[in-house]
Amino acid sequence: MTTQLFGHQFSGMGCPCELRLYAGSAEQAGRGFELAEAEVDRLDRKYSHYRDDSLLSTMQRQAARTGGVVVDSETAALLNYADTQFRVSEGLFDITARSLSALWDRARSLPADEQISNALDKTGWNQVRWDGTNLEIPTGMSFDLGGIVKEYAADRAAVILKEAGFESGYVDLGGDLHVLGPHPDGRPWQVGIRNPIDKGSPLAAVEVRSGGLASSGDYERFSEINGRRYGHIINPRTGWPVSVAAESLASVSAVAPSCLLAGSVTTLAMLAGAKQGISLLEESGLSWFAVAADHSVSGTLAPSKLQTGA
Protein backbone atom coordinates (compact mmCIF):
# COMPACT_ATOMS: atom_id res chain seq x y z
CA MET A 1 0.00 0.00 0.00
CA THR A 2 1.27 3.44 -0.91
CA THR A 3 1.83 5.67 2.11
CA GLN A 4 2.37 9.37 2.61
CA LEU A 5 4.03 11.30 5.41
CA PHE A 6 1.63 13.25 7.63
CA GLY A 7 2.41 15.61 10.49
CA HIS A 8 0.54 16.91 13.51
CA GLN A 9 1.54 19.49 16.13
CA PHE A 10 0.00 19.99 19.56
CA SER A 11 0.87 21.13 23.07
CA GLY A 12 1.36 18.60 25.85
CA MET A 13 3.40 18.09 28.99
CA GLY A 14 3.97 21.85 29.01
CA CYS A 15 5.89 21.84 25.74
CA PRO A 16 5.39 21.86 21.94
CA CYS A 17 4.91 18.36 20.55
CA GLU A 18 4.98 16.85 17.07
CA LEU A 19 3.88 13.58 15.51
CA ARG A 20 5.06 12.36 12.11
CA LEU A 21 3.49 9.25 10.62
CA TYR A 22 3.45 7.44 7.31
CA ALA A 23 -0.12 6.37 6.55
CA GLY A 24 -2.31 5.35 3.65
CA SER A 25 -4.62 8.33 4.05
CA ALA A 26 -5.12 11.52 6.03
CA GLU A 27 -8.01 9.81 7.87
CA GLN A 28 -5.77 6.92 8.95
CA ALA A 29 -3.05 9.30 10.10
CA GLY A 30 -5.64 11.38 11.96
CA ARG A 31 -6.75 8.34 13.94
CA GLY A 32 -3.15 7.71 14.90
CA PHE A 33 -2.68 11.33 15.94
CA GLU A 34 -5.78 11.16 18.14
CA LEU A 35 -4.60 7.97 19.85
CA ALA A 36 -1.10 9.29 20.55
CA GLU A 37 -2.24 12.71 21.75
CA ALA A 38 -4.84 11.13 24.03
CA GLU A 39 -2.15 8.97 25.66
CA VAL A 40 0.11 11.96 26.25
CA ASP A 41 -2.82 13.90 27.73
CA ARG A 42 -3.74 10.94 29.97
CA LEU A 43 -0.27 10.76 31.45
CA ASP A 44 -0.05 14.53 31.86
CA ARG A 45 -3.34 14.56 33.76
CA LYS A 46 -2.23 11.61 35.86
CA TYR A 47 1.28 12.68 36.87
CA SER A 48 1.59 16.47 36.57
CA HIS A 49 2.63 18.13 39.83
CA TYR A 50 1.18 21.37 38.47
CA ARG A 51 -2.37 19.96 38.60
CA ASP A 52 -4.16 19.73 41.94
CA ASP A 53 -6.45 17.03 40.51
CA SER A 54 -3.68 14.77 39.17
CA LEU A 55 -3.17 11.32 40.64
CA LEU A 56 0.29 12.39 41.79
CA SER A 57 -1.08 15.36 43.76
CA THR A 58 -3.99 13.35 45.13
CA MET A 59 -1.68 10.50 46.11
CA GLN A 60 0.63 12.81 48.03
CA ARG A 61 -2.27 14.48 49.87
CA GLN A 62 -3.70 11.10 50.81
CA ALA A 63 -0.32 9.84 51.99
CA ALA A 64 0.07 12.96 54.14
CA ARG A 65 -3.34 12.38 55.77
CA THR A 66 -3.23 8.62 56.27
CA GLY A 67 0.51 7.93 56.41
CA GLY A 68 0.45 5.73 53.32
CA VAL A 69 -1.24 4.94 50.03
CA VAL A 70 -1.63 1.94 47.73
CA VAL A 71 -0.69 2.79 44.14
CA ASP A 72 -1.79 1.30 40.81
CA SER A 73 0.46 -0.94 38.72
CA GLU A 74 1.55 1.77 36.24
CA THR A 75 2.57 4.12 39.03
CA ALA A 76 4.28 1.25 40.84
CA ALA A 77 6.37 0.52 37.74
CA LEU A 78 7.48 4.16 37.52
CA LEU A 79 8.33 4.27 41.23
CA ASN A 80 10.30 1.03 40.92
CA TYR A 81 12.22 2.58 38.04
CA ALA A 82 12.88 5.72 40.09
CA ASP A 83 14.02 3.56 43.01
CA THR A 84 16.49 1.73 40.78
CA GLN A 85 17.85 4.96 39.32
CA PHE A 86 18.28 6.44 42.80
CA ARG A 87 20.30 3.46 43.97
CA VAL A 88 22.39 3.12 40.82
CA SER A 89 23.22 6.84 40.87
CA GLU A 90 23.93 6.84 44.61
CA GLY A 91 21.24 9.45 45.18
CA LEU A 92 21.87 11.77 42.23
CA PHE A 93 18.64 10.78 40.46
CA ASP A 94 15.95 11.63 43.01
CA ILE A 95 12.27 12.20 42.27
CA THR A 96 11.70 13.65 45.76
CA ALA A 97 13.60 16.86 44.96
CA ARG A 98 10.47 18.88 44.17
CA SER A 99 11.08 21.22 47.13
CA LEU A 100 14.48 22.09 45.68
CA SER A 101 13.28 22.59 42.11
CA ALA A 102 10.38 24.74 43.33
CA LEU A 103 12.85 26.90 45.25
CA TRP A 104 14.87 27.63 42.11
CA ASP A 105 12.05 27.69 39.57
CA ARG A 106 11.80 31.26 38.25
CA ALA A 107 13.79 32.55 41.24
CA ARG A 108 14.61 36.26 41.07
CA SER A 109 17.21 36.16 43.83
CA LEU A 110 19.51 33.50 45.21
CA PRO A 111 17.79 31.32 47.82
CA ALA A 112 19.14 31.74 51.33
CA ASP A 113 21.27 28.96 52.79
CA GLU A 114 18.50 28.24 55.30
CA GLN A 115 15.95 27.82 52.50
CA ILE A 116 18.20 25.37 50.67
CA SER A 117 18.88 23.49 53.90
CA ASN A 118 15.15 23.20 54.64
CA ALA A 119 14.47 21.94 51.10
CA LEU A 120 17.29 19.40 51.41
CA ASP A 121 15.69 18.09 54.61
CA LYS A 122 12.56 17.33 52.58
CA THR A 123 14.56 15.58 49.85
CA GLY A 124 15.76 11.99 49.73
CA TRP A 125 14.15 8.87 48.28
CA ASN A 126 15.85 6.93 51.07
CA GLN A 127 13.37 8.59 53.48
CA VAL A 128 10.43 7.10 51.56
CA ARG A 129 8.94 3.74 52.51
CA TRP A 130 8.13 1.81 49.36
CA ASP A 131 7.51 -1.92 49.13
CA GLY A 132 6.32 -2.11 45.54
CA THR A 133 2.66 -1.52 46.42
CA ASN A 134 2.41 0.69 49.50
CA LEU A 135 3.94 4.16 49.58
CA GLU A 136 4.67 6.19 52.71
CA ILE A 137 5.92 9.77 52.21
CA PRO A 138 7.48 11.91 54.98
CA THR A 139 5.59 15.08 55.89
CA GLY A 140 6.48 18.01 53.64
CA MET A 141 8.06 15.93 50.90
CA SER A 142 6.74 16.17 47.33
CA PHE A 143 7.56 14.27 44.16
CA ASP A 144 8.59 15.59 40.76
CA LEU A 145 8.29 12.97 38.03
CA GLY A 146 9.31 15.48 35.34
CA GLY A 147 12.53 13.58 34.68
CA ILE A 148 10.59 10.40 33.91
CA VAL A 149 7.05 11.03 32.71
CA LYS A 150 7.66 12.96 29.48
CA GLU A 151 10.08 10.31 28.24
CA TYR A 152 7.72 7.56 29.39
CA ALA A 153 4.86 9.29 27.57
CA ALA A 154 6.85 9.33 24.32
CA ASP A 155 7.45 5.59 24.67
CA ARG A 156 3.81 4.89 25.54
CA ALA A 157 2.49 6.95 22.61
CA ALA A 158 4.81 5.00 20.31
CA VAL A 159 3.50 1.70 21.70
CA ILE A 160 -0.09 2.82 21.09
CA LEU A 161 0.77 3.74 17.49
CA LYS A 162 2.54 0.45 16.84
CA GLU A 163 -0.44 -1.47 18.21
CA ALA A 164 -2.63 0.53 15.80
CA GLY A 165 -0.50 -0.67 12.87
CA PHE A 166 1.83 2.28 12.29
CA GLU A 167 5.40 1.24 11.50
CA SER A 168 7.15 4.41 10.38
CA GLY A 169 7.24 7.79 12.10
CA TYR A 170 8.07 9.36 15.42
CA VAL A 171 6.70 10.96 18.57
CA ASP A 172 8.44 14.18 19.63
CA LEU A 173 7.56 15.64 23.04
CA GLY A 174 9.58 18.81 23.36
CA GLY A 175 12.75 17.20 22.03
CA ASP A 176 12.30 13.82 23.70
CA LEU A 177 11.55 11.33 20.94
CA HIS A 178 10.56 7.78 20.24
CA VAL A 179 11.08 6.69 16.65
CA LEU A 180 8.72 3.89 15.57
CA GLY A 181 10.80 2.89 12.57
CA PRO A 182 12.72 4.35 9.61
CA HIS A 183 11.20 5.84 6.47
CA PRO A 184 9.47 3.19 4.32
CA ASP A 185 12.51 3.14 2.00
CA GLY A 186 14.78 2.34 4.94
CA ARG A 187 16.27 5.79 5.41
CA PRO A 188 16.82 6.87 9.03
CA TRP A 189 15.23 10.01 10.41
CA GLN A 190 17.41 13.09 10.67
CA VAL A 191 16.90 14.45 14.18
CA GLY A 192 18.20 17.91 15.03
CA ILE A 193 20.21 18.38 18.23
CA ARG A 194 19.50 21.74 19.87
CA ASN A 195 22.36 24.15 20.24
CA PRO A 196 22.71 25.06 23.95
CA ILE A 197 24.67 28.18 23.01
CA ASP A 198 22.45 29.45 20.20
CA LYS A 199 18.91 28.12 20.50
CA GLY A 200 17.99 29.65 17.15
CA SER A 201 19.87 27.03 15.16
CA PRO A 202 20.40 23.26 15.54
CA LEU A 203 23.90 22.25 16.53
CA ALA A 204 23.83 19.12 14.39
CA ALA A 205 21.62 16.28 13.30
CA VAL A 206 21.89 12.58 14.06
CA GLU A 207 20.38 9.58 12.32
CA VAL A 208 17.86 7.48 14.25
CA ARG A 209 16.13 4.40 12.83
CA SER A 210 14.19 3.32 15.91
CA GLY A 211 14.06 3.71 19.67
CA GLY A 212 14.36 6.73 21.91
CA LEU A 213 16.37 9.91 21.82
CA ALA A 214 16.45 12.34 24.72
CA SER A 215 18.38 15.48 25.56
CA SER A 216 19.13 17.21 28.85
CA GLY A 217 20.56 20.68 29.27
CA ASP A 218 20.34 24.02 31.02
CA TYR A 219 19.32 26.00 27.95
CA GLU A 220 15.51 25.73 28.02
CA ARG A 221 14.52 26.33 31.64
CA PHE A 222 16.61 28.56 33.84
CA SER A 223 16.56 31.58 36.13
CA GLU A 224 18.80 34.58 35.53
CA ILE A 225 19.98 36.13 38.79
CA ASN A 226 22.46 39.01 38.95
CA GLY A 227 23.41 38.41 35.34
CA ARG A 228 24.14 34.72 35.82
CA ARG A 229 22.09 31.81 34.50
CA TYR A 230 21.01 29.04 36.88
CA GLY A 231 19.63 25.97 35.12
CA HIS A 232 16.66 23.85 36.23
CA ILE A 233 18.61 20.63 36.83
CA ILE A 234 19.26 20.64 40.59
CA ASN A 235 21.82 18.48 42.38
CA PRO A 236 19.82 16.82 45.19
CA ARG A 237 22.98 16.44 47.27
CA THR A 238 23.93 20.13 47.32
CA GLY A 239 20.63 21.86 46.54
CA TRP A 240 22.29 23.95 43.82
CA PRO A 241 21.82 23.87 40.01
CA VAL A 242 24.44 21.73 38.27
CA SER A 243 25.29 24.69 36.02
CA VAL A 244 27.12 26.45 38.87
CA ALA A 245 29.77 23.71 39.03
CA ALA A 246 33.23 24.64 37.77
CA GLU A 247 33.14 21.71 35.34
CA SER A 248 29.68 21.14 33.95
CA LEU A 249 28.04 20.00 30.74
CA ALA A 250 25.83 22.35 28.74
CA SER A 251 23.81 19.58 27.14
CA VAL A 252 23.75 15.83 26.56
CA SER A 253 21.81 13.74 24.03
CA ALA A 254 21.62 9.96 23.84
CA VAL A 255 19.92 7.25 21.78
CA ALA A 256 18.60 4.17 23.57
CA PRO A 257 15.99 1.43 23.07
CA SER A 258 13.53 3.64 24.97
CA CYS A 259 13.21 7.37 25.47
CA LEU A 260 12.89 6.73 29.21
CA LEU A 261 16.33 5.11 29.36
CA ALA A 262 17.88 7.80 27.14
CA GLY A 263 16.42 10.53 29.36
CA SER A 264 17.69 8.95 32.56
CA VAL A 265 21.21 8.58 31.21
CA THR A 266 21.39 12.17 29.92
CA THR A 267 20.01 13.59 33.16
CA LEU A 268 22.49 11.59 35.22
CA ALA A 269 25.34 12.75 33.00
CA MET A 270 24.31 16.37 33.59
CA LEU A 271 24.07 15.79 37.34
CA ALA A 272 27.44 14.04 37.53
CA GLY A 273 29.42 16.90 35.95
CA ALA A 274 31.69 16.94 32.91
CA LYS A 275 34.33 14.37 33.86
CA GLN A 276 32.13 11.82 35.61
CA GLY A 277 29.27 12.49 33.22
CA ILE A 278 31.38 11.63 30.18
CA SER A 279 32.60 8.48 31.93
CA LEU A 280 29.00 7.50 32.67
CA LEU A 281 28.06 8.02 29.03
CA GLU A 282 31.01 5.95 27.82
CA GLU A 283 30.13 3.13 30.21
CA SER A 284 26.44 3.17 29.26
CA GLY A 285 27.05 1.53 25.89
CA LEU A 286 24.64 4.01 24.27
CA SER A 287 25.29 6.39 21.42
CA TRP A 288 25.64 9.90 22.83
CA PHE A 289 26.52 13.51 22.05
CA ALA A 290 27.66 16.06 24.65
CA VAL A 291 28.46 19.78 24.67
CA ALA A 292 30.67 21.03 27.51
CA ALA A 293 30.44 24.44 29.16
CA ASP A 294 33.44 25.55 27.09
CA HIS A 295 31.46 24.65 23.92
CA SER A 296 33.64 21.63 23.09
CA VAL A 297 31.80 18.66 21.62
CA SER A 298 32.33 14.94 22.19
CA GLY A 299 30.45 11.71 21.73
CA THR A 300 29.81 8.58 19.69
CA LEU A 301 26.76 9.86 17.83
CA ALA A 302 28.09 10.78 14.41
CA PRO A 303 26.44 14.05 13.35
CA SER A 304 25.08 14.12 9.82
CA LYS A 305 24.12 16.97 7.55
CA LEU A 306 20.88 18.52 8.72
CA GLN A 307 18.22 18.11 6.04
CA THR A 308 14.84 19.80 5.84
CA GLY A 309 11.88 17.46 6.28
CA ALA A 310 13.77 14.80 8.26
C-alpha angles and dihedrals in degrees: 000000000000113000134195131204115252129184136202131184127198142150120257140147087020094296142083112274134194136195124197119187138169109223141160093244143004089253092055092047090047091056089052092049091052092050094048096044091048091054092050090048091048093055093044091053091046101047110021113123088201092067119077090202097052120115089243093056093042091048092052093048091049092048090051091052100041102025094242147028137205112232132206123254096260092052090044090055091052092047091049089052091049090048091053093048091049092053096042091049093044091239101318093110103058126160091193093072095098092116089058096045091047089053092056099034107114091342114175095194135027112275114247118253089247091055092051091046092051091049091049089054088059092048129084131092087213087071091059121091109221126162099171094271110031122058126197117186124194116243113275096017120123133186129234113195092176091114091057114025102062091051091044090050091054089052093046093049089051091051090051091051093048091050088052090056102261113140106170128050141054146253115227118189106181093316097322106111144186115195113207095198142315126286112292089259090056098257115142121238117260106229119192119228112216118242108237090200099046112023091186094075134038115251093216143320130247131199118245124180099176143340132045135324122188136173132202126192147133096248102089105044120030145126122236112215123175090345095307127110119231114192127219097244104097125196104231091206097057103021091230130112112264089234091074092065116109090235112036139146121244094206143347131198127187139178118219139157088268134027088230092061093043091051094049093050094048093047092049091049090054091048094048095056131236102301100038091035093057090047090051091051092049091050093047094074090223128123109255145173124202136185117201126213089259088057094250115143130218139161149100097262104102108221116227132198110287110243128192115248096024 
